[in-house]
Amino acid sequence: MSTARNTLLRQGLASPCINVCRMDDRTGWCLGCFRTIDEIADWSRATDDRRLQILLAVERRRFEHDPAGCASGGDFRADCDR
């Protein structure tokens, strides 16, 4: 099992929602949690493996959105100064 998977499983697979629920028309991602509308809709009935897949995709999208690391510390709404 990968280190990222172990870490996520230890932390629990809670929803990445931060109550900033607005979809980006360009990317199709929520501007708060970086999930697609399908991932958001599937979350409540998803298996742990599916939730893990979604969380890993979210982390990739966060990095794509913020390669400079401005989002570190939990602020993923693209409102930093970098």
C-alpha positions as CSV (number, residue, x, y, z in Angstrom):
1,M,0.0,0.0,0.0
2,S,1.4,3.4,-0.9
3,T,2.4,6.0,1.6
4,A,-0.3,8.5,0.4
5,R,-3.0,5.8,0.7
6,N,-1.9,4.8,4.2
7,T,-1.9,8.4,5.3
8,L,-5.4,9.0,3.9
9,L,-6.8,5.9,5.4
10,R,-5.4,6.8,8.8
11,Q,-6.9,10.2,8.6
12,G,-10.3,8.9,7.5
13,L,-12.0,9.5,4.3
14,A,-14.0,12.6,5.2
15,S,-15.4,14.7,2.4
16,P,-13.0,17.4,1.1
17,C,-15.9,19.9,1.0
18,I,-15.1,23.3,2.6
19,N,-18.5,24.8,1.9
20,V,-17.4,26.9,-1.1
21,C,-19.7,25.2,-3.5
22,R,-19.3,26.9,-6.8
23,M,-18.4,25.1,-10.1
24,D,-15.8,26.4,-12.4
25,D,-17.2,26.4,-15.9
26,R,-13.8,26.0,-17.5
27,T,-12.5,23.0,-15.5
28,G,-15.7,21.4,-14.3
29,W,-14.3,21.4,-10.7
30,C,-15.8,22.8,-7.6
31,L,-13.8,25.9,-6.6
32,G,-13.8,24.8,-3.0
33,C,-13.1,21.1,-3.0
34,F,-11.8,20.5,-6.6
35,R,-14.3,17.6,-7.2
36,T,-16.4,17.2,-10.3
37,I,-20.1,17.3,-10.0
38,D,-20.2,13.5,-10.5
39,E,-17.7,13.0,-7.7
40,I,-19.7,15.2,-5.4
41,A,-22.9,13.3,-6.2
42,D,-21.2,9.9,-5.7
43,W,-19.5,10.7,-2.4
44,S,-22.2,9.7,0.0
45,R,-22.6,6.2,-1.4
46,A,-19.0,5.7,-2.6
47,T,-16.8,2.9,-1.2
48,D,-13.6,3.7,0.7
49,D,-11.6,2.8,-2.4
50,R,-13.7,5.1,-4.6
51,R,-13.4,7.9,-2.0
52,L,-9.7,7.4,-2.0
53,Q,-9.5,7.7,-5.8
54,I,-11.5,10.9,-5.6
55,L,-9.3,12.3,-2.9
56,L,-6.1,11.5,-4.9
57,A,-7.7,13.2,-7.9
58,V,-8.5,16.2,-5.8
59,E,-4.9,16.5,-4.7
60,R,-3.6,16.3,-8.3
61,R,-6.1,19.0,-9.3
62,R,-5.1,21.2,-6.4
63,F,-1.5,21.0,-7.5
64,E,-2.4,21.7,-11.1
65,H,-4.4,24.7,-10.0
66,D,-1.6,25.9,-7.6
67,P,1.8,24.6,-8.6
68,A,3.6,27.3,-6.6
69,G,2.2,25.8,-3.4
70,C,0.2,28.9,-2.5
71,A,-2.6,26.6,-1.3
72,S,-0.6,24.9,1.4
73,G,-2.2,25.5,4.7
74,G,-5.7,24.6,3.6
75,D,-6.7,27.7,1.5
76,F,-7.6,26.4,-2.0
77,R,-9.7,29.2,-3.3
78,A,-7.0,30.9,-5.4
79,D,-7.0,34.0,-3.3
80,C,-3.3,34.2,-2.3
81,D,-0.8,36.8,-3.5
82,R,1.6,34.5,-5.4
